[in-house]
């Protein structure tokens, strides 16, 4: 191997990009977007991502969509974001599929549509995207755009949890706490809330405190409550 050298990477990416290689154009976009070996520059990142995206690079199509989505280096434009997400999704990019689901779920640039959101979340979830697995699980819990099915909801939450998705771990904790689709089990609830908290979900902390305060699933301990 060789030591990491962003300046050298820039030199070779430029040589390759001059010949129209989309992976090099995408790499240049990353260097400028993250400020790796060059000053961080959203405008230059956008330009390179656009070149790569127009050459069919799925990663740059997604990145370009994100920049329109967030208004980075360009005016925020959800319709333009969706256009590029869809191009990336057509190539099986699960992050893009998940984000299309988000746009429909939140009604950003499109009419709010739970069914369409669920369709895209399912596509992304089946491609292994943990965020989409969690979102699909939530919709199945609530019957949003799909038939309510707690067993299916738990299945998708567990798949997401296997990848350390803290939101899914929290939802599983709630299901065990409330006995939703599973027998109520305080110990299981505590286990999943703690996993969720360890992975950064602050919403689980209050539930853990309440369990300690009441000695449910854990040994009662006012200091930890």
Secondary structure, DSSP 4 states (H G I P E B T S, - for coil): -----HHHHHHHHHHHHTTT-HHHHHHHHHHHHHTSSS---HHHHHHHHHHHHHTT-HHHHHHHHHHHHHTSSS---HHHHHHHHHHHHTTT-HHHHHHHHHHHHHTSSS---HHHHHHHHHHHHHTT-HHHHHHHHHHHHHTSSS---HHHHHHHHHHHHTTT-HHHHHHHHHHHHHTSSS---HHHHHHHHHHHHHTT-THHHHHHHHHHHHTSSS---TTT-
